[in-house]
Amino acid sequence: MRNGTPVAQTRGDDDTRRTRMTTSTTQLTFDLGGDLTVHRLGYGAMQLTGPGVWGEPADRAGALAVVKAALEQGVDFIDTADSYGPQVSEQIIAEAAFPYPDGLVIATKAGLTRTGPGEWPPVGRPAYLKQQVELSLRNLKVDRIDLIQLHRIDSEVPLADQLGAFAELKEQGKVRHIGVSEVSVEELRAAQAITEIVSVQNLYNLTNRQSQDVLEYAEAQGIAFIPWFPIATGDLAKPDSPVAAVAQELDATPSQVALAWLLQKSPVILPIPGTKSVEHLTENLGAARLTLSADDMAKLDALA
């Protein structure tokens, strides 16, 4: 929410811990599309579903509790997709949070269909994309999608037709902003030539920086960069991870350090860590108030 701030959670005594859990000099908000101000540390809702991002979660009540806790702790940017479940994630968000608090921004995606657990065939036919946006509007119980993202470019369909479908919906007032996912710099430029692009969502984290060039381009353009797998689905949070030593020095957790690194790496980065646990959610949100020194950043930069 606009007037909320993520709650920090650390280990150790307040007087002796070395974690710098004070207000960070890093700008913690971003104007998405120039008109939607959100806290840069959001919540990714992929894990609200069953195994393989397929079907209902084993603990639906727990999934609902995580969404509610995210809002209570100040999260005002939630990222989901029509294919998570499919539809399950969007439905859980609506059940947990509707009517939505003022200032909550929900981003969703279309462009991947599902044929089973772990299977994600791209489908970019304009009629299909429009149909899926209509379903998302219904599932999320909204009249307009704040941010619709092309989940993947379908190589069988002209990009202009895929993004053109979203542009038509934007003209109709059913979509506010448009983004793309898992694209190269060249593809991002091509997308911008078709319609206004306000965000790009690519794989990027402390130990996987294959999209560094896309991040740099997004920063130069003032486009939000939303890294998926920001803590590598927990790999960076393991005690034996290369982040652990830095985390121990700061009396923080590895996942907090990995997220804080992202927040300080670029002002356009909006991490969306996902979790099924309220405890882990609270831990992740603590990263918004962790300040890494120049030496800390240099050590972490060297880990790639």
C-alpha positions in Angstrom: 0.0 0.0 0.0 1.1 3.6 -0.6 1.7 4.4 3.0 3.1 1.0 4.0 6.7 0.0 4.4 8.0 -3.6 4.4 8.7 -4.9 7.8 12.4 -5.9 8.4 13.2 -9.2 10.1 16.7 -10.0 11.2 18.5 -12.2 13.6 20.5 -11.2 16.7 20.4 -8.5 19.2 19.6 -5.0 17.9 22.6 -3.5 19.8 25.2 -6.0 18.4 24.0 -7.0 15.0 26.0 -5.6 12.1 23.1 -5.5 9.7 22.4 -2.0 8.7 18.6 -2.2 8.9 18.0 1.5 8.8 16.3 3.5 6.0 18.3 2.7 2.9 19.6 5.4 0.7 18.3 3.3 -2.2 15.1 4.7 -3.7 12.5 2.1 -2.6 9.7 3.1 -5.0 9.3 3.2 -8.8 6.8 4.9 -11.0 5.6 2.1 -13.2 4.5 3.5 -16.5 5.1 6.9 -15.1 1.8 6.9 -13.1 1.7 3.8 -10.8 4.0 4.4 -7.8 4.9 1.0 -6.2 7.4 -0.2 -3.7 10.2 -1.8 -5.6 10.1 -5.1 -3.6 7.0 -6.9 -4.6 5.5 -10.4 -4.5 5.6 -13.0 -7.2 2.5 -15.3 -7.0 3.7 -18.3 -9.0 4.1 -20.4 -5.9 0.5 -20.1 -4.9 -0.4 -23.1 -7.1 0.3 -26.8 -6.9 3.5 -28.7 -7.9 4.8 -27.8 -11.4 2.8 -24.6 -11.2 -0.2 -26.8 -11.9 -3.6 -27.0 -10.2 -4.6 -26.1 -6.7 -2.1 -25.6 -3.8 -1.9 -28.3 -1.2 -2.8 -25.7 1.4 -5.2 -23.1 -0.1 -5.7 -21.5 3.3 -2.0 -21.0 3.6 -1.8 -19.5 0.1 -4.6 -17.0 1.0 -2.7 -16.2 4.2 0.5 -15.3 2.3 -1.3 -12.9 0.0 -3.0 -11.2 3.0 0.3 -11.0 4.9 2.0 -9.4 1.9 -0.6 -6.6 1.8 -0.4 -6.2 5.6 3.4 -5.8 5.4 3.2 -3.1 2.7 3.5 -4.9 -0.6 1.7 -3.0 -3.3 3.0 -4.8 -6.4 1.9 -8.4 -7.1 3.0 -10.2 -10.2 1.0 -13.2 -11.5 0.0 -14.9 -14.8 -3.0 -16.6 -16.4 -0.9 -19.7 -16.8 -0.1 -20.1 -13.1 -2.5 -23.0 -12.3 -3.7 -22.1 -14.9 -5.9 -19.3 -13.5 -5.4 -20.6 -9.9 -3.0 -17.9 -8.8 -5.2 -15.0 -10.1 -8.2 -16.5 -8.4 -6.4 -16.9 -5.0 -5.2 -13.3 -5.2 -8.8 -12.1 -5.8 -10.2 -14.3 -3.0 -7.5 -13.0 -0.5 -7.5 -9.4 -1.4 -10.7 -8.2 -3.1 -11.9 -5.5 -2.7 -8.3 -4.4 -3.3 -6.7 -1.7 -1.1 -6.0 1.7 -2.7 -2.7 1.7 -4.5 -2.3 -2.1 -5.1 -0.9 -2.8 -8.5 -1.5 -6.3 -10.0 0.5 -7.4 -13.0 -0.4 -10.5 -15.0 0.7 -12.2 -18.1 -0.6 -14.0 -21.2 1.1 -15.9 -24.0 1.9 -19.3 -22.4 -0.7 -22.0 -22.3 -0.6 -25.2 -20.2 -0.7 -28.8 -21.2 0.4 -30.2 -17.9 2.7 -29.7 -14.9 5.9 -28.0 -15.9 4.7 -27.6 -19.6 4.5 -24.1 -21.1 3.9 -24.0 -24.8 3.8 -20.4 -26.2 0.6 -19.3 -27.9 0.6 -15.7 -29.4 -2.4 -15.7 -31.6 -4.2 -12.4 -31.1 -7.6 -14.0 -30.5 -6.1 -16.2 -27.8 -4.3 -13.3 -26.1 -7.5 -11.3 -26.0 -9.4 -14.2 -24.6 -6.9 -14.7 -21.8 -7.0 -11.0 -20.8 -10.8 -11.3 -20.6 -10.3 -14.3 -18.3 -7.8 -12.4 -16.2 -10.2 -9.5 -15.8 -12.8 -11.9 -14.6 -10.5 -13.9 -12.3 -9.0 -10.8 -10.7 -12.4 -9.1 -10.5 -11.1 -5.9 -12.1 -12.2 -3.7 -15.0 -8.7 -3.0 -16.2 -5.4 -4.9 -15.9 -2.7 -2.5 -14.5 0.1 -4.3 -16.4 -0.3 -7.0 -19.0 2.9 -8.7 -20.0 3.5 -10.9 -23.1 4.8 -14.0 -21.2 6.8 -15.3 -24.2 7.1 -14.2 -27.8 5.5 -16.9 -30.0 7.9 -17.4 -33.0 5.0 -18.6 -35.1 3.1 -15.2 -34.9 4.4 -11.8 -35.9 5.3 -9.8 -32.8 3.3 -6.8 -34.1 0.2 -9.0 -34.0 0.9 -10.3 -30.5 1.5 -6.8 -29.0 -1.1 -5.3 -31.2 -3.7 -7.4 -29.4 -2.7 -5.9 -26.1 -2.6 -2.4 -27.7 -6.2 -2.8 -28.9 -7.3 -3.8 -25.4 -5.4 -0.8 -24.0 -7.4 1.5 -26.4 -10.5 -0.2 -25.1 -9.6 0.7 -21.5 -9.1 -3.0 -20.5 -5.3 -2.7 -20.1 -3.4 0.2 -18.6 0.2 -0.7 -19.4 2.1 -3.3 -21.5 5.2 -5.2 -20.8 7.3 -8.1 -22.2 9.0 -11.1 -20.7 12.2 -13.0 -21.5 13.4 -10.9 -24.4 16.7 -9.7 -25.8 17.6 -6.0 -26.3 16.8 -6.4 -30.0 13.4 -7.8 -29.2 12.7 -5.1 -26.6 13.5 -2.5 -29.2 11.2 -4.2 -31.7 8.5 -4.2 -29.1 8.9 -0.5 -28.4 8.5 0.2 -32.1 5.0 -1.4 -31.9 3.6 0.0 -28.6 4.7 1.6 -25.4 6.6 -0.9 -23.2 6.8 0.0 -19.5 8.4 -3.2 -18.2 10.5 -6.2 -19.1 10.7 -9.4 -17.0 13.8 -11.6 -17.5 15.7 -14.2 -15.6 18.3 -12.3 -13.5 19.8 -12.8 -10.1 23.1 -12.5 -8.2 24.6 -15.6 -9.8 22.8 -15.5 -13.2 23.3 -12.2 -15.0 22.7 -13.4 -18.6 20.3 -10.4 -19.1 22.7 -7.8 -17.9 22.5 -6.0 -21.3 18.7 -6.0 -21.1 18.9 -4.5 -17.6 21.3 -1.8 -18.8 19.0 -0.9 -21.8 15.9 -0.9 -19.5 17.7 1.5 -17.1 18.6 3.8 -19.9 15.0 3.8 -21.1 13.4 4.2 -17.7 11.7 0.8 -18.1 11.0 -1.4 -15.1 13.2 -4.5 -15.0 11.4 -7.3 -13.1 13.8 -10.2 -12.4 12.2 -13.5 -12.1 13.9 -16.1 -9.9 15.5 -13.2 -8.0 16.9 -15.6 -5.4 17.1 -18.6 -7.7 14.1 -20.3 -6.1 15.9 -20.5 -2.8 19.3 -21.6 -4.1 20.9 -18.4 -3.0 19.3 -18.7 0.4 21.1 -22.0 1.2 23.6 -21.9 4.1 26.4 -23.1 1.8 25.7 -20.6 -1.0 28.4 -18.1 -1.9 26.2 -15.3 -0.4 26.3 -16.9 3.0 29.6 -15.4 4.0 28.5 -11.9 3.3 25.2 -12.5 4.9 26.9 -13.8 8.1 29.0 -10.6 8.2 25.9 -8.5 8.0 23.9 -10.7 10.4 21.2 -11.0 7.7 20.0 -14.0 5.7 21.3 -14.9 2.3 18.0 -14.3 0.6 17.9 -10.8 2.2 21.4 -10.1 0.8 20.5 -11.4 -2.6 17.4 -9.2 -2.8 19.2 -6.1 -1.3 21.9 -6.6 -4.0 19.2 -6.4 -6.7 17.6 -3.3 -5.2 21.0 -1.5 -5.1 22.1 -2.8 -8.5 19.8 -0.6 -10.4 16.9 1.8 -9.5 14.7 0.2 -12.2 14.8 -3.3 -10.7 11.6 -4.5 -9.1 12.3 -7.9 -7.5 9.3 -10.2 -7.0 10.4 -13.0 -4.7 7.7 -15.7 -4.4 7.0 -18.0 -1.4 4.3 -20.2 0.1 5.4 -19.2 3.7 4.4 -16.1 5.6 7.7 -16.4 7.6 9.7 -16.5 4.4 7.7 -13.6 3.0 8.5 -11.5 6.0 12.2 -12.4 5.8 12.3 -11.4 2.1 10.6 -8.1 2.7 13.3 -7.2 5.3 15.7 -6.8 2.3 14.1 -3.5 1.5 15.7 -2.0 4.7 19.1 -3.6 4.3 21.8 -1.3 3.1 24.9 -2.9 1.5 28.2 -1.0 1.6 30.3 -0.4 -1.5 32.6 -3.2 -0.2 29.6 -5.6 0.2 28.4 -4.8 -3.3 31.9 -5.4 -4.7 32.2 -8.8 -3.0 28.8 -9.8 -4.3 29.5 -8.5 -7.8 32.5 -10.8 -7.9 30.4 -13.9 -7.4 29.0 -14.1 -10.9 
